[in-house]
Amino acid sequence: MPRPERSPLLLAGLLATAGVAHFAAPRQFDAIIPRALPGAPRTWTYVSGAAELALAAGVALPRTRRVAALATAAFFVGVLPANVKMAADWRDRPAPLRAAALARLPLQVPLVLWARQVARSGKGQS
């Protein structure tokens, strides 16, 4: 399968994996929900997991790929506060964990760019 055809499926796979993880191990996600958000952290964990699963389905389907990929880029920007909270909360953890938390921050940039690239090359209606 050529790279342009594989890229959306890889992005969909990443989103689906993350979405399932929100339901399989929600406690780790609850801990990074910013306190400023109203309601219970578990609710936000499940909502974001469901959103990732819906985005995965949309990116995987050629007809909805463009719109879903643009929504994915926005989603990646929207979860940045959770990654910032995680980096701040983990500043006293052992070095490998602290490094992993810090690495999530700049990782958002290539994820946003990847989703935008998938949207640009996406087929179907927008």
C-alpha positions as CSV (number, residue, x, y, z in Angstrom):
1,M,0.0,0.0,0.0
2,P,1.5,3.4,-1.0
3,R,2.4,5.8,1.8
4,P,-0.4,8.3,1.0
5,E,-3.0,5.6,1.3
6,R,-1.4,4.2,4.5
7,S,-1.1,7.5,6.3
8,P,-4.8,8.0,7.1
9,L,-5.1,4.5,8.3
10,L,-2.1,4.9,10.6
11,L,-3.6,8.0,12.0
12,A,-7.0,6.3,12.4
13,G,-5.2,3.4,14.2
14,L,-3.4,5.8,16.6
15,L,-6.7,7.5,17.4
16,A,-8.5,4.2,17.9
17,T,-5.8,2.9,20.1
18,A,-5.8,6.0,22.2
19,G,-9.6,6.0,22.3
20,V,-9.7,2.4,23.6
21,A,-7.1,3.2,26.2
22,H,-9.4,5.9,27.7
23,F,-11.9,3.1,28.4
24,A,-9.5,0.3,29.3
25,A,-7.3,2.4,31.7
26,P,-9.2,5.5,32.5
27,R,-7.5,6.4,35.8
28,Q,-4.3,7.5,34.0
29,F,-6.3,9.9,31.9
30,D,-8.4,11.2,34.8
31,A,-5.2,12.4,36.4
32,I,-4.4,14.8,33.6
33,I,-7.8,16.4,33.1
34,P,-7.3,20.1,33.9
35,R,-9.2,21.0,37.1
36,A,-10.6,24.1,35.4
37,L,-13.0,21.8,33.4
38,P,-16.4,21.4,35.0
39,G,-17.7,18.0,36.1
40,A,-15.9,14.8,36.9
41,P,-12.6,14.0,35.3
42,R,-13.9,10.5,34.4
43,T,-16.6,12.1,32.3
44,W,-14.0,14.0,30.3
45,T,-11.9,10.9,30.0
46,Y,-14.8,9.0,28.5
47,V,-15.9,11.9,26.3
48,S,-12.4,12.3,24.9
49,G,-12.0,8.6,24.4
50,A,-15.3,8.5,22.5
51,A,-14.2,11.5,20.4
52,E,-11.0,9.7,19.5
53,L,-12.9,6.6,18.4
54,A,-15.3,8.7,16.3
55,L,-12.4,10.6,14.8
56,A,-10.7,7.3,14.0
57,A,-13.8,6.1,12.2
58,G,-14.1,9.3,10.3
59,V,-10.4,9.4,9.2
60,A,-10.5,5.7,8.1
61,L,-13.5,6.3,5.8
62,P,-12.5,8.1,2.5
63,R,-15.9,9.9,2.3
64,T,-15.5,11.6,5.7
65,R,-11.7,11.7,5.9
66,R,-11.1,15.4,5.1
67,V,-13.6,16.7,7.7
68,A,-12.5,14.2,10.3
69,A,-8.8,14.9,9.8
70,L,-9.4,18.6,10.3
71,A,-11.4,17.8,13.4
72,T,-8.5,15.6,14.5
73,A,-6.1,18.5,14.1
74,A,-8.4,20.6,16.3
75,F,-8.7,17.8,18.8
76,F,-4.9,17.5,19.1
77,V,-4.7,21.2,19.8
78,G,-7.5,20.9,22.3
79,V,-5.8,18.2,24.4
80,L,-2.6,20.3,24.8
81,P,-3.8,21.6,28.3
82,A,-4.0,18.0,29.5
83,N,-0.4,17.4,28.3
84,V,0.8,20.6,30.0
85,K,-0.9,19.5,33.3
86,M,0.8,16.1,33.0
87,A,4.2,17.7,32.5
88,A,3.7,20.0,35.5
89,D,2.4,17.2,37.7
90,W,5.2,14.8,36.8
91,R,8.1,17.3,37.3
92,D,9.1,15.3,40.5
93,R,8.8,11.9,39.0
94,P,11.9,9.8,37.9
95,A,13.7,11.1,34.9
96,P,12.3,8.7,32.3
97,L,8.7,9.5,33.3
98,R,9.4,13.2,33.4
99,A,11.0,13.0,30.0
100,A,8.0,11.1,28.6
101,A,5.6,13.8,30.0
102,L,7.7,16.6,28.5
103,A,8.1,14.8,25.2
104,R,4.3,14.9,24.8
105,L,4.3,18.7,24.5
106,P,6.2,19.1,21.3
107,L,4.8,15.9,19.9
108,Q,1.5,17.7,19.5
109,V,3.0,19.8,16.6
110,P,3.7,16.8,14.3
111,L,0.4,15.2,15.2
112,V,-1.5,18.4,14.2
113,L,0.6,18.6,11.0
114,W,-0.1,15.0,10.2
115,A,-3.8,15.4,10.6
116,R,-3.7,18.5,8.4
117,Q,-1.7,16.6,5.7
118,V,-4.3,13.8,5.8
119,A,-7.1,16.4,5.4
120,R,-5.3,18.0,2.4
121,S,-4.9,14.6,0.7
122,G,-8.3,13.4,1.9
123,K,-10.9,12.2,-0.5
124,G,-14.6,12.6,-0.4
125,Q,-17.0,15.4,0.6
126,S,-16.0,18.1,3.0
